[in-house]
Amino acid sequence: MSALYNAIFRNNYTMLGAVFAGAFAFNMGYDTLMNKIWDHINRGRQWKDIRHKYATSEDDE
Amino acid sequence: MAPLSTVTRALARPSVFRQAVRTISTTPAVRGDSSYSSPFKGESNSTKVPDFSKYLSEKSPKSNALISYFMVGTMGAITAGGAKSTIQEFLVNMSASADVLALAKVEVDLNAIPEGKNVIVKWRGKPVFIRHRTAAEIEEANNVNVSSLRDPEADADRVQKPEWLVMLGVCTHLGCVPIGEAGEYGGWFCPCHGSHYDISGRIRKGPAPLNLEIPAYEFPEEDKLVIG
């Protein structure tokens, strides 16, 4: 507990760095989670789900 | 007289309330004596600060500070993430979309153009002249005295490969489309006001002030030309 306090919150710059690093990690996690939810709700309706029915080979995208 | 009775009730209410406050403040503190003493005389009975010691945290001040800072930091992180996402979405929204990018480049198969022939392709709504020049035409373009031109530019500066001349087919005078293989210099001739361009697309005669413009292009493969 005290070690955590000394490591992060004691100095303003370490706290600011931790906040920005946390924001970065939070953004990535949040985006991934929201994309997963979106894909789950719309599964079977998106191009990446039905592409195999129409695209015959890798060349013609 | 309903309104009058309402008014009297409203007038009566504050006095009742004041009395209630006084009764509360005169009750003795639950635990311990308050250290607060009023600087005003005669007020010691009316202003007594209640004892808050039962709300005091039993944890160490450090752990309370840690939780407070953690909450502040988390809030800051979420705010920073939201601000970053907002700005990013605006910038992404402003950048070119996929269909615009798809139109921005034109690919030309150079095998289909025989030597000594012109091809006009449409690129971003404008015509682009591609000429497969013969050795004699390259020779002719290089033999021109550059300093005598209106817009001095060597032929080597206008082409990436000497046999392929790629330029924007818009007359630099007023924007007509010049006619190929015409004019006094064997190049292009603008029918609108009679500008003559030579085999390198340089202005030689007529009202146009500049040479025909060269778009950005590249040869990704030997026989392939990408304009844009």
Boltz contact constraints between the chains, C-beta under 6 A:
constraints:
  - contact:
      token1: [A, 5]
      token2: [B, 66]
      max_distance: 6.0
  - contact:
      token1: [A, 9]
      token2: [B, 69]
      max_distance: 6.0
  - contact:
      token1: [A, 19]
      token2: [B, 73]
      max_distance: 6.0
  - contact:
      token1: [A, 19]
      token2: [B, 76]
      max_distance: 6.0
  - contact:
      token1: [A, 19]
      token2: [B, 77]
      max_distance: 6.0
  - contact:
      token1: [A, 22]
      token2: [B, 77]
      max_distance: 6.0
  - contact:
      token1: [A, 23]
      token2: [B, 77]
      max_distance: 6.0
  - contact:
      token1: [A, 23]
      token2: [B, 80]
      max_distance: 6.0
  - contact:
      token1: [A, 23]
      token2: [B, 81]
      max_distance: 6.0
  - contact:
      token1: [A, 26]
      token2: [B, 77]
      max_distance: 6.0
  - contact:
      token1: [A, 26]
      token2: [B, 81]
      max_distance: 6.0
  - contact:
      token1: [A, 27]
      token2: [B, 81]
      max_distance: 6.0
